[in-house]
Amino acid sequence: MKKAKLIINKDFKIGQIDKRLYGSFIEHLGRAVYGGIYEPTHPTADSEGFRQDVLDLVKELNVPIVRYPGGNFVSGYNWEDGVGPKELRPKKMDLAWSSIEPNYVGTNEFASWAKKANSEVMMAVNLGTRDGDAARNLVEYCNVKEGTYWSDLRISHGIKEPHNIKVWCLGNEMDGPWQMGAKTAYEYGRTACEAAKLMKWTDPSIELVACGSSTYYMSTFAEWESIVLSETYDHVDYLSLHMYFNNHKDYLPDFVAESIDFDKFIKSVVSICDYVKAKKKSNKQINLSFDEWNVWYHSCEQDKSVPRWQVAPPLLEDVYTFEDAILVGCLLINLIKNCERVKIACLAQLVNVIAPIMTENGGDAWRQTIYYPFMHASNYGRGVALIPNIESDKYDGRKYKDVPYLEAIATVNEENDELTIFAVNRCPGEELLLEATLGGFSGYKVTEHISLYGFDPKERNTKDLRKVKPSTLSGSTEVDKELLKSKLPPLSWNVIRMKK
Ligand code: AHR
């Protein structure tokens, strides 16, 4: 049996977890919108055409903010195409995904869906083919109450009250050559700065996210962040990070250790933000928005043969495995560990497109394997994150060396006196004996030990078979005063819930 120690103390805090850490993302891509959240002919559709079965699953995930409408899509999007009478809306070529966009769903419909999902909208503007002018008009359309051209247009579209959208993304992945209107760091920095000024002059209460690199592995990474922030610093609030993981080498020990690079990426971006802060002798802190993260690789090959120029083709429909859920658990733990600076994060995406929820057009909706760690973290990982001192047995992979078998974090929700430990045992062959010292938590008792475990790493949930789901372990965890002992099953995601 492998062994690990965790020491936490009630007074040693990382910081408050911003609930927006458990955000997600809906792009006009594949079947995320059409056949995902919206399908007027579906038996569960409501009067606006939204699938209730999907909404129920989204609500279970407790997603406080959803980024929209892209993604690469937004860099060619004219938001005006998606408002007003549906019969007058144009069908457009979406050059990002070689698809046809019918514009049945646009800003107002999505805002209405988000409200039904108990979520806020995180709106991205097009800084690819457009600029600050279209962006500030959209802010006016969404957030100004009345009495101006764009706010009155919204009212004429039947939406009396403003949407009051708080968080706005200044474009998407503008460093990527695949992006419509891609820019150099300096070009983007200037465009984003001028757009930011107009948007905040229109509504000073909004918060803005500038684009960081598309991934840690871009050759322009770090230089890009530094230049973009140098140009935008006083006008933006967050810098974005994006990162997806693949498992092309199909080597489990390295795959479940990919969270090491995820953490390195976050820490590097924090350093760059603080470097620019120092350079500018500023008192302002830029925080991070990790607004695209997930596993993405299963669908890449099949997507090459999907015919182009269809409405809602089945794109990026990754069917996730049990091992993917373990990595997603590790990534969630690392987001919580970095909650002092990561204030927003969006699991990309939410429905059908690299998503925790899958649907069949006209049929069922179901939970993928990665649904569960996200649901647990989002529901139980609220409150304050505590500093995790970890001593664990380790292993060497091919890419990563000295990898601890234990990945863990503890959160305390002072509102309801709940302490939760999220823990992954990365070892596929053996249990991990966890001994945790819970400083300042005497009197807390285990209420539940939930575990996702016991499946073949390649096991998936599909339309016909959905075996991968968590179970409650009994007798595996005990607490005596401030000492917790728990047996974490081989290759498992664990949620140990305690209450005073
Ligand atoms: O989430 C899928 C795509 O990944 C997004 O459109 C883009 O921003 C990223 O490259």
Residues whose N, C-alpha, C, O or C-beta is under 5 A from the ligand:
A	BS01	AHR	G71 N72 F73 N172 E173 A348
